[in-house]
Amino acid sequence: MPLPTVLIVDDDPDVCKMMSLALGDQYAVAVETDGRHALESLADINPDIVVVDLVMPGMDGLTVCERIKSERPETIVVIVTATTKGSDLPDSFWRLGTPADGFLSKPFDPQRLAALLHELRARQAESRRGGPSRQGGQRVEGTDQAR
């Protein structure tokens, strides 16, 4: 069976490399460095999961997430953000009003990213089999507590 595909969208090449290394054994990994190119490549890449940085030049991650979810609601989207670090906003702030399936705060443990993606895929598979629904838009927050 082919590996599921994850599309990493981040303007920081070091973050892309770290995520690719963390996920490369479990996923076919594709990388885009901006939101516009990520959206343009969706049809060719056909990702099962998109991991997108919130703050990027040009098109931000929230816009990318909204567009993906409007066109491909079955695609799992995880937003990665550092914007709540050092602020009074809780890490879960971005859950409010977004269609994202999961959230992860920077800096994060690469193993936590892999575990979060595994958990989201398992929930999706359970939902497809007619398991418990995602009532109330229940989403997963993958905040790494060890900072």
PyMOL commands that set and color helices and strands:
alter all, ss='L'
color gray80, all
select helices_A, chain A and resi 13-23+35-45+61-71+91-95+110-128+135-137
alter helices_A, ss='H'
color red, helices_A
select strands_A, chain A and resi 5-9+28-32+49-53+76-81+102-105+140-141
alter strands_A, ss='S'
color yellow, strands_A
deselect
rebuild
show_as cartoon
